[in-house]
Amino acid sequence: MATETADSAKPLDHPRAQRLSILAAARRVMVRDGASAMSLPAVAAEAGVAPEILNGHFENAQELLLALAADDLASMAHAMHPHAAAEDAAAPDDADKSQGARPGG
């Protein structure tokens, strides 16, 4: 039981941290066992959490696979354009353009 207490003390109380941990566990299961072996119980066991925790984030394995794909696409987009967020913040917004703002006055 001491192990269960130690496992439950992981910093996974925050939903975002739980989700990231679950996605990482799903990737490990897929790499090790293949996509066809990925199931919510297998991912829960790999993540060291109760299956109910996964059900709070994903309704089924298909939804988990879609979340993995979306996460991978976001990572690829960021890798392709690592400075896009900074460039967007530095660019004048459309409100300035529509009000006829001109450089120098």
N, C-alpha and C positions, 0 to 999 in steps of 0.2 A: 504494500500500500504506500510505502514511502516513495516509491518510484512514481506512482500515479500522482501523488501530491507534487513531486518535483516537476513532472511533465505538465501538470495543470498550472504551474507557476511560470510557465514560459510567457514572454511578453506578447501574448496573442490576444489580449483582451480587446484591443482595438480592432474593429471590423476590417479596416484596410490591411493591417498586419496579418490577420487571419487569412484574408483573401490571397495575399501575396504568398504566404506559406503554403496554402492549398495549391495555388498555381505551380509553385516550385515542386511540390510533391507530385503533382500530376505529370509534370515534365519528366521527373525521375522514373515514374512508373512507365511512361511511354517509351523512354529510351531503353530501359531495362527489359521490359516485357512486351513492347509493341502496343500500337494504338488499339488493337482489338481486345487486349487484356485490360484496358483502362476502364475501371468502373468506380462508382462513388465509394463502395466499401474498400477497394484496393487503395484508392487515393487517401481515404481517411486513415487507413492503417499506416501508410507511408508517412503521412503528416503527423501521426500520433495524436489524432483528435477523434472524438466520437462522430459517427456518421451524421448525427443530428446537426453538428456544426456545419458540415458541407451542405446539408439541406437548407440551412439558413442563407447560403450564398448561391446555390445552384439547385434547380429543380431536378435535373437529371444529368447523365454523362454527356449528352449532346450539348447542353448549355455550357458545361464545363469546357468542352472542346472548343466551342465558339469563343469563350472567354480567353482561352489560350491563344487562339488565332488572332483575336483582336489585340491582345497584349503583344504578341510577336510583331504584328503590323505596326503598332505604335513604336516599338523599339527600333524597327527598321527605318521608319520615317524619321525618328530622332537621329539615328546614325547617319542618315543621308543628309539631314539638314540640322546639324547640332546648334547652329546659331540662329535658327528661325525665330525662336521666342524673343531673343534679344533684339533682333532686327525689327520685329513687329512692334516691340515696345518703343524703339527709337524712331520709328516712322511717324510722321504727323498723321493724326487720325482724320477720318473723312469729314468730321464736323469742321475742322480748320479749313479744309479745302473748299467746302461748300459755302463758307462765309467769306470767301475771297481773300483769305490771308495770303500775303505775299512776303517773300523774304525782303528784309530791309524796309518794310513799312507800307 
